[in-house]
Amino acid sequence: LEMADFPAMTIPLARVIGAAVPEILGLALLVVACSVWGEGVGFAIMALPILCLARLGLAAGMALWISVIAVFVTDMTEVLGFALVALLFLTPIFYAAQDAPALLAALLWLNPLH
């Protein structure tokens, strides 16, 4: 990327923005569905784009930090894949959070997917 004519941060930001496109289309469909079925577009639905923009900013920042770290740690993609799968399986979807052992229940509060 040293000889590239575009900024290096274009690559991670393109991935983040590309992942946000289905979310934007889904929000548009949600507004249309609420209007069609007569539910009306309430305050909570109108606030969703603001929350999505905040999440997009957080994801962009994390992508930039991780891409910088990945320059120095070559196995970062494997570590990230393992960490995301571990977080997914530690999220109480198929079990109730109160049924988890005490140590795991304390760690659930640190899980961003919980």
DSSP file (Angstrom, degrees, kcal/mol; ACC not computed):
  #  RESIDUE AA STRUCTURE BP1 BP2  ACC     N-H-->O    O-->H-N    N-H-->O    O-->H-N    TCO  KAPPA ALPHA  PHI   PSI    X-CA   Y-CA   Z-CA
    1    1 A L    >         0   0    0      0, 0.0     3,-0.8     0, 0.0     5,-0.1   0.000 360.0 360.0 360.0  -3.5    0.0    0.0    0.0
    2    2 A E  T 3   +     0   0    0      1,-0.2     6,-0.0     3,-0.0     0, 0.0   0.870 360.0  41.6 -66.4 -34.0    3.0    2.3    0.1
    3    3 A M  T 3  S+     0   0    0      2,-0.0    -1,-0.2     0, 0.0     2,-0.1   0.390  90.3 118.5 -93.0   3.8    2.7    3.0   -3.7
    4    4 A A    <   -     0   0    0     -3,-0.8     4,-0.1     1,-0.1     0, 0.0  -0.379  60.9-142.6 -73.3 149.8   -1.1    3.2   -3.7
    5    5 A D  S    S+     0   0    0      2,-0.1    -1,-0.1    -2,-0.1    -3,-0.0   0.316  79.9  67.9 -93.7   7.3   -2.7    6.5   -4.8
    6    6 A F  S    S-     0   0    0     -5,-0.1    -2,-0.1     1,-0.0     2,-0.0  -0.902  95.4 -89.8-125.2 156.2   -5.5    6.3   -2.2
    7    7 A P    >   -     0   0    0      0, 0.0     3,-1.6     0, 0.0     4,-0.3  -0.325  31.0-128.5 -64.3 144.6   -5.4    6.5    1.6
    8    8 A A  T >  S+     0   0    0      1,-0.3     3,-1.0     2,-0.2    -6,-0.0   0.768 104.5  67.0 -66.1 -25.6   -4.9    3.2    3.4
    9    9 A M  T 3> S+     0   0    0      1,-0.2     4,-1.6     2,-0.2    -1,-0.3   0.561  80.8  80.7 -75.0  -4.1   -7.9    3.9    5.6
   10   10 A T  H <> S+     0   0    0     -3,-1.6     4,-2.1     2,-0.2    -1,-0.2   0.875  86.3  57.4 -64.9 -37.2  -10.2    3.5    2.5
   11   11 A I  H <> S+     0   0    0     -3,-1.0     4,-1.6    -4,-0.3    -2,-0.2   0.956 110.4  38.1 -65.9 -53.5  -10.1   -0.3    2.7
   12   12 A P  H  > S+     0   0    0      0, 0.0     4,-1.9     0, 0.0    -1,-0.2   0.890 117.3  52.0 -66.6 -34.5  -11.4   -0.8    6.3
   13   13 A L  H  X S+     0   0    0     -4,-1.6     4,-2.7     1,-0.2     5,-0.2   0.859 105.7  54.9 -69.0 -32.7  -13.9    2.0    5.9
   14   14 A A  H  X S+     0   0    0     -4,-2.1     4,-2.4     2,-0.2    -1,-0.2   0.886 107.5  50.5 -65.3 -37.6  -15.2    0.5    2.7
   15   15 A R  H  X S+     0   0    0     -4,-1.6     4,-1.8     2,-0.2    -2,-0.2   0.911 112.1  47.0 -65.0 -41.2  -15.9   -2.8    4.5
   16   16 A V  H  X S+     0   0    0     -4,-1.9     4,-1.0     2,-0.2    -2,-0.2   0.931 115.1  44.7 -66.9 -45.5  -17.8   -1.0    7.3
   17   17 A I  H  X S+     0   0    0     -4,-2.7     4,-0.8     1,-0.2     3,-0.4   0.886 111.4  54.2 -67.6 -37.7  -19.9    1.1    4.9
   18   18 A G  H  < S+     0   0    0     -4,-2.4     3,-0.5     1,-0.2    -1,-0.2   0.858 107.5  50.4 -63.5 -34.8  -20.5   -2.0    2.7
   19   19 A A  H  < S+     0   0    0     -4,-1.8     4,-0.5     1,-0.2    -1,-0.2   0.727 106.2  57.4 -74.2 -20.7  -21.8   -3.9    5.7
   20   20 A A  H  X S+     0   0    0     -4,-1.0     4,-2.2    -3,-0.4    -1,-0.2   0.652  85.3  80.8 -83.7 -15.4  -24.1   -1.0    6.6
   21   21 A V  H  X S+     0   0    0     -4,-0.8     4,-2.3    -3,-0.5     5,-0.2   0.926  92.1  47.2 -61.1 -47.4  -25.9   -1.0    3.2
   22   22 A P  H  > S+     0   0    0      0, 0.0     4,-2.3     0, 0.0    -1,-0.2   0.863 110.9  54.1 -62.7 -31.6  -28.3   -3.9    4.1
   23   23 A E  H  > S+     0   0    0     -4,-0.5     4,-2.2     2,-0.2    -2,-0.2   0.909 108.3  48.2 -66.5 -40.8  -29.1   -2.2    7.4
   24   24 A I  H  X S+     0   0    0     -4,-2.2     4,-2.0     2,-0.2    -1,-0.2   0.909 112.4  48.8 -65.8 -41.9  -30.0    1.1    5.7
   25   25 A L  H  X S+     0   0    0     -4,-2.3     4,-2.3     1,-0.2    -2,-0.2   0.890 110.3  52.2 -64.3 -38.3  -32.3   -0.8    3.2
   26   26 A G  H  X S+     0   0    0     -4,-2.3     4,-2.2     2,-0.2    -2,-0.2   0.890 107.9  50.7 -64.6 -39.8  -33.8   -2.7    6.2
   27   27 A L  H  X S+     0   0    0     -4,-2.2     4,-2.1     2,-0.2    -1,-0.2   0.901 109.9  50.4 -64.5 -39.6  -34.6    0.6    7.9
   28   28 A A  H  X S+     0   0    0     -4,-2.0     4,-2.2     1,-0.2    -2,-0.2   0.915 111.1  48.5 -64.1 -42.0  -36.2    1.9    4.8
   29   29 A L  H  X S+     0   0    0     -4,-2.3     4,-2.9     1,-0.2    -2,-0.2   0.866 108.8  54.6 -64.7 -35.5  -38.3   -1.2    4.5
   30   30 A L  H  X S+     0   0    0     -4,-2.2     4,-2.4     2,-0.2    -2,-0.2   0.913 108.6  47.6 -64.0 -42.4  -39.3   -0.9    8.2
   31   31 A V  H  X S+     0   0    0     -4,-2.1     4,-1.9     2,-0.2    -2,-0.2   0.915 113.9  47.5 -64.7 -42.5  -40.6    2.6    7.6
   32   32 A V  H  X S+     0   0    0     -4,-2.2     4,-2.6     2,-0.2    -2,-0.2   0.922 112.3  49.6 -64.4 -43.4  -42.5    1.6    4.6
   33   33 A A  H  X S+     0   0    0     -4,-2.9     4,-2.4     1,-0.2     6,-0.3   0.901 110.5  49.8 -63.7 -40.9  -44.0   -1.5    6.4
   34   34 A C  H  <>S+     0   0    0     -4,-2.4     6,-1.6     1,-0.2     5,-1.4   0.880 113.1  47.1 -65.3 -36.2  -45.1    0.7    9.4
   35   35 A S  H ><5S+     0   0    0     -4,-1.9     3,-0.7    -5,-0.2    -2,-0.2   0.894 112.5  49.0 -71.1 -39.1  -46.7    3.2    7.0
   36   36 A V  H 3<5S+     0   0    0     -4,-2.6    -2,-0.2     1,-0.2    -1,-0.2   0.918 112.7  46.2 -67.4 -43.8  -48.5    0.4    5.0
   37   37 A W  T 3<5S-     0   0    0     -4,-2.4    -1,-0.2    -5,-0.2    -2,-0.2   0.382 112.4-117.5 -85.2   6.0  -49.9   -1.4    8.0
   38   38 A G  T < 5S+     0   0    0     -3,-0.7    -3,-0.2    -4,-0.2    -4,-0.1   0.624  79.3 122.9  75.7  12.4  -51.0    1.9    9.6
   39   39 A E      < -     0   0    0     -5,-1.4    -4,-0.2    -6,-0.3    -5,-0.1   0.778  64.4-139.1 -76.0 -25.5  -48.8    1.6   12.7
   40   40 A G        -     0   0    0     -6,-1.6     2,-0.9    -9,-0.1    -5,-0.1   0.137  23.0 -79.9  80.4 156.1  -47.2    4.9   12.0
   41   41 A V        -     0   0    0      4,-0.1    -1,-0.1    -6,-0.0   -10,-0.0  -0.829  56.5-164.2 -96.3 105.7  -43.6    5.8   12.4
   42   42 A G     >  -     0   0    0     -2,-0.9     4,-2.0     1,-0.1     5,-0.2  -0.115  35.5 -92.5 -83.6-177.9  -43.0    6.4   16.0
   43   43 A F  H  > S+     0   0    0      1,-0.2     4,-1.7     2,-0.2     5,-0.1   0.869 122.3  56.6 -63.3 -38.3  -40.2    8.1   17.9
   44   44 A A  H  > S+     0   0    0      1,-0.2     4,-0.7     2,-0.2    -1,-0.2   0.902 109.8  44.5 -63.5 -40.7  -38.4    4.8   18.5
   45   45 A I  H  4 S+     0   0    0      1,-0.2     3,-0.5     2,-0.2    -1,-0.2   0.864 111.9  52.7 -72.4 -34.5  -38.2    4.1   14.7
   46   46 A M  H  < S+     0   0    0     -4,-2.0     4,-0.4     1,-0.2    -1,-0.2   0.785 107.4  53.2 -69.6 -25.7  -37.2    7.6   13.9
   47   47 A A  H  X S+     0   0    0     -4,-1.7     4,-2.0     1,-0.2     3,-0.4   0.651  87.8  83.9 -82.2 -15.6  -34.4    7.3   16.4
   48   48 A L  H  X S+     0   0    0     -4,-0.7     4,-2.7    -3,-0.5     5,-0.2   0.885  85.3  53.6 -58.0 -42.9  -33.0    4.2   14.8
   49   49 A P  H  > S+     0   0    0      0, 0.0     4,-2.2     0, 0.0    -1,-0.2   0.884 108.2  51.4 -61.3 -34.7  -31.0    6.0   12.1
   50   50 A I  H  > S+     0   0    0     -4,-0.4     4,-2.0    -3,-0.4    -2,-0.2   0.926 112.0  45.8 -65.5 -43.6  -29.3    8.0   14.8
   51   51 A L  H  X S+     0   0    0     -4,-2.0     4,-2.3     1,-0.2    -1,-0.2   0.875 111.7  52.5 -65.9 -36.6  -28.4    4.9   16.7
   52   52 A C  H  X S+     0   0    0     -4,-2.7     4,-2.4     2,-0.2    -2,-0.2   0.873 108.0  51.2 -67.5 -36.2  -27.2    3.2   13.5
   53   53 A L  H  X S+     0   0    0     -4,-2.2     4,-2.3     2,-0.2    -1,-0.2   0.892 109.8  49.9 -66.2 -38.8  -25.0    6.2   12.7
   54   54 A A  H  X S+     0   0    0     -4,-2.0     4,-2.2     2,-0.2    -2,-0.2   0.918 112.6  46.9 -64.5 -42.2  -23.4    5.9   16.2
   55   55 A R  H  X S+     0   0    0     -4,-2.3     4,-2.7     2,-0.2    -2,-0.2   0.873 110.3  53.6 -66.3 -36.7  -22.9    2.2   15.7
   56   56 A L  H  X S+     0   0    0     -4,-2.4     4,-2.4     2,-0.2    -2,-0.2   0.898 108.9  48.8 -64.3 -40.8  -21.4    2.9   12.3
   57   57 A G  H  X S+     0   0    0     -4,-2.3     4,-2.4     2,-0.2    -2,-0.2   0.904 112.3  48.3 -64.6 -41.5  -18.9    5.4   13.8
   58   58 A L  H  X S+     0   0    0     -4,-2.2     4,-2.5     2,-0.2    -2,-0.2   0.914 112.6  48.4 -64.3 -42.8  -18.0    2.9   16.5
   59   59 A A  H  X S+     0   0    0     -4,-2.7     4,-2.5     2,-0.2    -2,-0.2   0.889 111.1  50.7 -65.4 -38.5  -17.5    0.1   13.9
   60   60 A A  H  X S+     0   0    0     -4,-2.4     4,-2.2     2,-0.2    -2,-0.2   0.923 111.5  47.7 -65.1 -43.5  -15.4    2.5   11.7
   61   61 A G  H  X S+     0   0    0     -4,-2.4     4,-2.3     1,-0.2    -2,-0.2   0.921 113.3  47.4 -62.7 -44.1  -13.2    3.4   14.6
   62   62 A M  H  X S+     0   0    0     -4,-2.5     4,-2.8     1,-0.2     5,-0.2   0.896 110.6  52.7 -64.9 -38.9  -12.7   -0.2   15.6
   63   63 A A  H  X S+     0   0    0     -4,-2.5     4,-2.1     2,-0.2    -1,-0.2   0.895 110.1  48.2 -63.7 -39.3  -12.0   -1.2   12.0
   64   64 A L  H  X S+     0   0    0     -4,-2.2     4,-1.7     2,-0.2    -2,-0.2   0.922 113.6  46.5 -67.7 -42.9   -9.3    1.4   11.8
   65   65 A W  H  X S+     0   0    0     -4,-2.3     4,-2.4     1,-0.2    -2,-0.2   0.927 114.0  47.9 -63.2 -44.7   -7.7    0.4   15.1
   66   66 A I  H  X S+     0   0    0     -4,-2.8     4,-2.5     1,-0.2    -1,-0.2   0.875 109.2  53.2 -66.9 -36.2   -7.8   -3.3   14.2
   67   67 A S  H  X S+     0   0    0     -4,-2.1     4,-0.7    -5,-0.2    -1,-0.2   0.866 109.9  48.5 -67.9 -33.6   -6.3   -2.6   10.8
   68   68 A V  H >X S+     0   0    0     -4,-1.7     4,-0.7     2,-0.2     3,-0.7   0.921 113.6  46.4 -68.1 -43.6   -3.4   -0.8   12.4
   69   69 A I  H >X S+     0   0    0     -4,-2.4     4,-2.7     1,-0.2     3,-0.9   0.874 105.4  61.2 -65.2 -36.3   -2.9   -3.6   14.9
   70   70 A A  H 3< S+     0   0    0     -4,-2.5    -1,-0.2     1,-0.3     6,-0.2   0.727  94.0  64.2 -65.7 -20.9   -3.1   -6.1   12.1
   71   71 A V  H << S+     0   0    0     -3,-0.7    -1,-0.3    -4,-0.7    -2,-0.2   0.887 115.2  29.8 -66.1 -37.5    0.0   -4.5   10.5
   72   72 A F  H << S+     0   0    0     -3,-0.9     2,-0.7    -4,-0.7    -2,-0.2   0.769 121.2  52.0 -94.4 -29.3    2.1   -5.6   13.4
   73   73 A V    ><  -     0   0    0     -4,-2.7     3,-1.3     1,-0.1    -1,-0.2  -0.913  67.6-169.3-110.0 105.4    0.2   -8.7   14.5
   74   74 A T  T 3  S+     0   0    0     -2,-0.7     3,-0.4     1,-0.3     4,-0.1   0.763  81.6  55.6 -71.8 -24.3   -0.1  -10.9   11.4
   75   75 A D  T 3> S+     0   0    0      1,-0.2     4,-2.2     2,-0.1    -1,-0.3   0.121  71.0 115.4 -93.2  22.3   -2.5  -13.4   12.9
   76   76 A M  H <> S+     0   0    0     -3,-1.3     4,-2.8     1,-0.2     5,-0.2   0.854  71.3  54.9 -62.8 -36.2   -5.0  -10.8   13.9
   77   77 A T  H  > S+     0   0    0     -3,-0.4     4,-2.2     2,-0.2    -1,-0.2   0.896 110.0  46.4 -66.2 -38.5   -7.7  -12.1   11.5
   78   78 A E  H  > S+     0   0    0     -3,-0.2     4,-2.3     2,-0.2    -2,-0.2   0.907 113.9  48.2 -68.6 -40.7   -7.5  -15.6   13.0
   79   79 A V  H  X S+     0   0    0     -4,-2.2     4,-2.6     2,-0.2    -2,-0.2   0.917 112.6  49.1 -64.8 -42.9   -7.6  -14.1   16.6
   80   80 A L  H  X S+     0   0    0     -4,-2.8     4,-2.5     2,-0.2     5,-0.2   0.912 110.3  50.4 -63.7 -42.8  -10.6  -11.9   15.7
   81   81 A G  H  X S+     0   0    0     -4,-2.2     4,-2.0    -5,-0.2    -1,-0.2   0.922 113.0  46.1 -60.9 -44.1  -12.5  -14.8   14.1
   82   82 A F  H  X S+     0   0    0     -4,-2.3     4,-2.4     1,-0.2    -2,-0.2   0.915 112.7  50.2 -64.2 -43.2  -11.9  -17.0   17.2
   83   83 A A  H  X S+     0   0    0     -4,-2.6     4,-2.5     1,-0.2    -2,-0.2   0.897 110.7  49.0 -64.5 -40.5  -12.9  -14.1   19.6
   84   84 A L  H  X S+     0   0    0     -4,-2.5     4,-2.1     2,-0.2    -1,-0.2   0.897 112.1  47.8 -67.9 -39.3  -16.1  -13.4   17.7
   85   85 A V  H  X S+     0   0    0     -4,-2.0     4,-2.3    -5,-0.2    -2,-0.2   0.905 112.0  50.7 -66.2 -40.0  -17.2  -17.0   17.6
   86   86 A A  H  X S+     0   0    0     -4,-2.4     4,-1.6     1,-0.2    -2,-0.2   0.923 110.9  48.2 -63.1 -43.9  -16.4  -17.3   21.4
   87   87 A L  H  X S+     0   0    0     -4,-2.5     4,-0.6     1,-0.2    -1,-0.2   0.882 110.3  53.1 -62.8 -37.6  -18.5  -14.2   22.1
   88   88 A L  H >< S+     0   0    0     -4,-2.1     3,-0.8     1,-0.2    -2,-0.2   0.928 111.8  43.5 -63.5 -45.3  -21.3  -15.6   20.0
   89   89 A F  H 3< S+     0   0    0     -4,-2.3    -1,-0.2     1,-0.2    -2,-0.2   0.735 111.1  55.3 -75.5 -21.0  -21.4  -18.9   21.9
   90   90 A L  H 3< S+     0   0    0     -4,-1.6    -1,-0.2    -5,-0.2    -2,-0.2   0.510  85.4 100.3 -86.9  -4.3  -21.1  -17.2   25.3
   91   91 A T  S << S-     0   0    0     -3,-0.8     2,-1.8    -4,-0.6     3,-0.4  -0.693  84.9-117.9 -81.5 129.4  -24.1  -15.1   24.5
   92   92 A P  S    S+     0   0    0      0, 0.0     5,-0.2     0, 0.0    -1,-0.1  -0.465  70.5 124.3 -73.4  86.8  -27.2  -16.5   26.3
   93   93 A I  S    S+     0   0    0     -2,-1.8    -4,-0.1    -4,-0.2     4,-0.0   0.767  81.3  30.8-104.1 -46.3  -29.4  -17.3   23.3
   94   94 A F  S    S+     0   0    0     -3,-0.4     2,-0.3     2,-0.1    -3,-0.0   0.412 126.0  43.0 -95.4   0.9  -30.1  -21.0   23.9
   95   95 A Y  S    S-     0   0    0     -4,-0.1     2,-0.2     5,-0.0     5,-0.0  -0.978  89.4-104.0-141.8 154.8  -29.9  -20.7   27.7
   96   96 A A    >   -     0   0    0     -2,-0.3     3,-1.3     1,-0.1     4,-0.4  -0.558  25.6-129.5 -79.0 143.0  -31.2  -18.3   30.3
   97   97 A A  G >  S+     0   0    0      1,-0.3     3,-1.1    -2,-0.2    -1,-0.1   0.833 108.4  57.0 -62.4 -32.3  -28.7  -15.9   31.7
   98   98 A Q  G 3  S+     0   0    0      1,-0.2    -1,-0.3     7,-0.0     7,-0.1   0.668  99.1  61.0 -75.0 -14.4  -29.7  -16.7   35.3
   99   99 A D  G <  S+     0   0    0     -3,-1.3    -1,-0.2     2,-0.0    -2,-0.2   0.535  83.7 102.9 -85.5  -6.9  -29.0  -20.4   34.6
  100  100 A A  S <  S-     0   0    0     -3,-1.1     5,-0.0    -4,-0.4    -3,-0.0  -0.411  85.2 -95.4 -74.4 151.0  -25.3  -19.7   34.0
  101  101 A P     >  -     0   0    0      0, 0.0     4,-2.9     0, 0.0     5,-0.2  -0.201  40.7-103.7 -59.7 160.7  -22.7  -20.5   36.6
  102  102 A A  H  > S+     0   0    0      1,-0.2     4,-1.9     2,-0.2     5,-0.2   0.879 120.2  48.7 -59.1 -42.2  -21.7  -17.6   38.9
  103  103 A L  H  > S+     0   0    0      1,-0.2     4,-1.6     2,-0.2    -1,-0.2   0.923 114.9  44.5 -65.7 -42.8  -18.4  -17.0   37.2
  104  104 A L  H  > S+     0   0    0      1,-0.2     4,-1.6     2,-0.2    -2,-0.2   0.869 109.5  56.4 -68.9 -35.8  -19.9  -17.1   33.7
  105  105 A A  H  X S+     0   0    0     -4,-2.9     4,-0.6     1,-0.2    -1,-0.2   0.882 107.2  49.4 -63.6 -36.8  -22.8  -14.9   34.9
  106  106 A A  H >< S+     0   0    0     -4,-1.9     3,-0.6    -5,-0.2     4,-0.3   0.872 111.3  49.4 -68.6 -35.4  -20.3  -12.3   36.0
  107  107 A L  H >X S+     0   0    0     -4,-1.6     3,-1.3     1,-0.2     4,-0.6   0.724  95.1  73.7 -76.1 -21.0  -18.5  -12.4   32.7
  108  108 A L  H >< S+     0   0    0     -4,-1.6     3,-0.8     1,-0.3     6,-0.3   0.829  88.3  60.9 -61.5 -30.7  -21.8  -12.1   30.7
  109  109 A W  T << S+     0   0    0     -4,-0.6    -1,-0.3    -3,-0.6    -2,-0.2   0.730 102.3  52.5 -69.9 -19.7  -21.9   -8.4   31.7
  110  110 A L  T <4 S+     0   0    0     -3,-1.3    -1,-0.2    -4,-0.3    -2,-0.2   0.608  86.4  98.9 -87.0 -13.3  -18.6   -7.9   29.8
  111  111 A N    X<  -     0   0    0     -3,-0.8     3,-1.4    -4,-0.6    -3,-0.0  -0.639  63.2-155.2 -77.4 119.0  -19.9   -9.5   26.7
  112  112 A P  T 3  S+     0   0    0      0, 0.0    -1,-0.2     0, 0.0    -4,-0.0   0.681  92.8  58.9 -69.7 -14.7  -21.0   -6.8   24.2
  113  113 A L  T 3         0   0    0      1,-0.2    -2,-0.1   -26,-0.1    -5,-0.0   0.556 360.0 360.0 -87.4  -7.9  -23.4   -9.2   22.5
  114  114 A H    <         0   0    0     -3,-1.4    -1,-0.2    -6,-0.3    -3,-0.0   0.461 360.0 360.0 -79.4 360.0  -25.3   -9.8   25.8
